Every structure is written in C-alpha cells, then in structure tokens.
Amino acid sequence: MTLHIQNLSRHYDDTLIFKQASLKVEQGEFVAIVGESGVGKSSLLNCMASLDTWSEGQVTWTAPDGRVTDLGRLDESTRARWRRRHLGFVFQAFHVLPHLDVRQNVTLPLMLLGREDPQRVEDLLDAVGLTGLGHRLPAALSGGQLQRVAVARALVHRPAVVLADEPTGNLDPTTAAGVLDLLQQQTRENGASLVLVTHSTVAAARADRVLQLRSDGLYPMDPVHPVTGM
C-alpha cells in the first residue's frame, strides 16, 4: 500500500503556494514534513488526502493487490469512500463535531464503515488520556483534550495511512510524547504509514525521513537537494 504524489503544484487564485512536490510513502513508513509557516504544509497534506484540489500533478494510491487508483480522476463521493476506508486524518483545528460527545466523535469513522468496536474506542480513549471523559461534549474540553480526541478518531478504524497536521501543537511536552508514542505504536502495529506535518524538531526526529517543503518542492533536510526518483 503506497500513497504517491508526483510533481504536485497548488495555487490559490494567481498565488503559487508550492510546486513540483513529489513523495512516495511506502507501507509502514513514518515521514515528517517541516517548513516555514505559510509555505503550504497543511495544503499539501489536504491534497494528499484528496480533501483539496491541486493545480498540477497527480496523487495515486496503490492497493495491496497492486491496483493503482488516480485520486484526481475520482468524483467526490468516491474520494470520500476512499478516505473513509483507508485514511485517518488528524486536523490541526480538530474538527470534532460539537453536538456529539467524545465517545461518539471517536466512534464516527467506525459508524461510517458500518462497524462497531466499543472496546477499541474505550482502549483508545484510555491511551490518549481521556479515561472517563467519553460522555463530555467538546465544549467542555480544553484544546489539548480536543487534540487527543482528534488523534483517537483518526486511529480508531485502523487506517492504512494516517496524515497528522501538527498533532502535538496544543499539548504539553509529556502529553505530546505520549501522543507520538501512540501514533507510532498504532501505525506500526497495523502496518500503516504515518505522515506528520510539524514544527517540532523533537517530533520530526522520530521519523524515518524528514522532508522540508519549500515553494519549489520537497527537499530532504540533509543534503538539500530535491526529492526525486519517487
């Protein structure tokens, strides 16, 4: 299972955000993406999830049977089904549903797949430090607690790829380390890939590869040459 972006470019109106970004994420790989504020890291992650459109390039998904799907050629409902089945996403802005309690928010990906696994939900709530808070509504939680809800929700259905946008940005160092431990443990346990956008050098240091997004593409941190041949 691989997620592959090739020569991806993104514009907003006439403004270039980034161009010629290429990356192939292999099964089980942990990739960290860093870069200056405003360079388009979140936009790149949204394109990888086919949540956003891109101006040029291609995003493809290779299934375990070797079948390749060009996500750019799918209609929105088919893209949504692909995300529902294969993808977990930790949003920087959380995007928890305010009318659902913590347990219901975490359960939502399973519900959309027609599955039930209450023990899995409770185990994840315990793992992210939300034991006993499953009945609370999001309005009663702190920013750090909402971040942990988002992490648990992204992992609950055991996705093949987890995309995480600053998942430790609202957490204290101890809790942040615990969340990173959980993300790594869960993705490795399930043979999943993890792509992390972060400003944290501590978080990035855990990755198998660290790439820097610039306006003209993705570069390995050292040496500073474009990522090619992917």
C-alpha positions in Angstrom: 0.0 0.0 0.0 1.6 3.3 -1.1 0.5 6.9 -1.4 2.3 8.7 -4.2 2.3 12.4 -5.1 4.0 13.3 -8.3 5.0 16.9 -9.3 2.2 18.3 -7.3 1.5 22.1 -7.5 -1.0 24.2 -5.7 -2.2 27.8 -6.5 -4.7 30.0 -4.7 -6.0 32.2 -7.5 -2.8 33.6 -9.0 -0.6 32.9 -6.0 1.7 30.0 -6.1 1.8 28.0 -2.8 4.1 25.2 -3.8 5.1 23.4 -7.0 6.7 20.2 -8.2 6.3 18.4 -4.9 6.9 14.6 -5.2 6.8 12.0 -2.4 6.1 8.3 -2.3 5.1 7.0 1.2 5.6 3.3 1.5 3.7 0.9 3.7 4.7 1.3 7.3 6.9 4.3 6.7 6.9 7.4 9.0 7.6 10.6 7.1 7.8 14.1 8.8 7.3 17.3 6.7 8.6 20.5 8.1 8.8 24.0 6.6 8.3 27.7 7.3 4.8 29.0 8.2 2.7 29.8 5.2 4.7 27.5 2.8 1.7 25.3 2.3 2.3 22.2 4.6 -1.4 21.9 5.5 -2.4 22.4 1.9 -0.1 19.7 0.8 -1.5 17.3 3.4 -5.0 18.1 2.3 -4.0 17.4 -1.3 -2.6 14.1 -0.2 -5.9 13.2 1.4 -7.8 14.5 -1.7 -9.6 16.9 0.6 -8.3 19.8 -1.5 -7.7 20.1 -5.2 -4.3 20.7 -6.8 -3.3 22.7 -9.8 -0.9 20.3 -11.4 0.4 16.8 -10.8 -1.0 13.5 -9.6 -2.0 11.7 -6.4 -2.2 7.9 -6.6 -3.0 5.1 -4.2 -1.6 1.6 -4.7 -3.7 -1.1 -3.1 -2.3 -4.3 -1.6 -3.3 -6.2 -4.8 -1.2 -3.7 -6.8 -4.1 -1.9 -8.3 -3.3 1.8 -8.8 -6.0 4.5 -8.3 -5.6 8.0 -9.6 -7.4 10.0 -6.9 -7.6 13.1 -9.1 -9.9 11.2 -11.5 -12.4 10.1 -8.9 -15.6 12.0 -8.2 -16.1 13.5 -4.7 -18.3 10.7 -3.4 -15.8 8.0 -4.5 -12.9 10.0 -2.9 -14.9 10.2 0.3 -15.4 6.4 0.3 -11.6 6.0 -0.3 -10.8 8.3 2.7 -13.4 6.6 4.9 -11.8 3.2 4.2 -8.1 3.9 4.0 -7.3 7.2 5.7 -7.0 8.7 9.2 -6.6 12.4 9.4 -5.6 14.5 12.5 -6.7 18.1 11.7 -4.8 21.0 13.2 -8.2 22.6 14.0 -9.5 19.4 15.5 -12.8 19.4 13.5 -14.7 17.5 16.2 -18.5 17.6 15.9 -19.8 19.8 18.7 -23.2 18.0 19.1 -21.5 14.6 19.6 -19.8 13.6 22.9 -16.2 12.4 23.0 -17.1 8.8 22.6 -19.4 9.4 19.6 -16.8 11.6 17.9 -14.2 8.8 18.2 -16.7 6.2 17.1 -17.7 8.1 14.0 -15.2 6.5 11.5 -16.4 3.1 12.5 -20.0 4.1 12.2 -19.4 5.4 8.7 -18.0 2.0 7.8 -20.9 0.1 9.3 -18.7 -1.3 12.1 -18.9 -1.5 15.9 -16.0 -1.9 18.2 -16.8 -0.2 21.6 -13.8 -1.9 23.3 -11.4 -0.3 20.6 -13.0 3.1 21.3 -12.5 2.8 25.1 -9.0 1.5 24.7 -8.0 4.5 22.6 -9.7 6.9 25.0 -7.6 5.4 27.7 -4.4 5.5 25.6 -4.8 9.2 24.9 -5.5 10.1 28.5 -9.3 10.7 28.1 -10.4 8.0 30.5 -13.8 8.8 32.0 -14.4 11.7 29.6 -16.3 9.8 26.9 -19.6 11.4 27.9 -18.4 15.0 27.7 -19.3 17.3 24.8 -16.4 19.1 23.0 -17.3 22.5 24.6 -16.3 21.1 28.0 -12.8 20.1 26.9 -9.6 22.0 26.7 -7.6 22.5 23.4 -5.2 19.7 24.4 -8.1 17.3 25.1 -9.7 18.1 21.8 -6.4 17.3 20.1 -6.4 13.9 21.7 -10.0 13.3 20.6 -8.8 14.0 17.1 -5.9 11.6 17.4 -8.1 8.8 18.7 -10.7 9.3 16.0 -8.0 9.1 13.3 -6.7 5.8 14.6 -9.9 4.0 15.6 -10.7 2.2 12.3 -7.0 1.1 11.8 -6.4 3.1 8.6 -3.7 2.2 6.1 -2.4 5.8 6.1 -2.5 8.4 8.9 -2.0 12.1 8.0 -1.4 14.3 11.0 -1.3 18.1 10.9 0.6 19.4 14.0 -0.9 16.7 16.2 1.1 17.8 19.2 0.8 21.6 18.7 -1.7 22.0 21.6 -0.1 19.6 24.0 2.4 19.9 26.9 5.7 18.0 26.3 4.8 15.0 28.4 1.4 14.5 26.7 2.9 15.3 23.3 5.4 12.5 23.8 2.6 10.1 24.8 0.6 11.0 21.7 3.6 10.5 19.4 4.2 7.2 21.1 0.6 6.2 20.4 0.7 7.3 16.8 3.9 5.3 16.1 2.7 2.3 18.1 -0.7 2.1 16.4 0.6 2.7 12.9 3.4 0.1 13.2 1.0 -2.4 14.8 -1.3 -2.1 11.9 1.4 -1.8 9.2 0.2 1.7 8.4 2.0 4.7 7.1 2.3 8.0 9.0 2.9 11.4 7.5 3.4 14.1 10.1 3.4 17.9 9.4 5.1 19.5 12.4 7.1 22.5 13.6 8.5 20.3 16.4 12.1 19.1 15.9 11.5 16.5 18.7 8.6 15.1 16.8 10.4 15.2 13.4 13.4 13.4 14.8 11.3 10.3 15.3 10.6 9.9 11.6 12.2 7.6 9.1 12.6 10.5 6.8 12.3 14.3 7.3 11.5 16.5 4.3 11.3 20.2 4.0 8.5 21.8 2.0 9.6 24.9 0.1 7.8 26.9 -2.6 9.7 24.9 -5.3 9.1 21.4 -3.9 10.0 18.8 -1.2 13.7 18.5 -0.1 15.4 16.1 2.2 16.7 18.0 5.2 20.3 16.9 4.5 21.7 17.2 1.9 19.5 19.9 0.5 18.6 18.5 -2.9 15.1 18.0 -4.3 13.4 14.7 -3.6 13.4 12.9 -7.0 13.0 9.5 -8.4 9.9 8.6 -6.4 
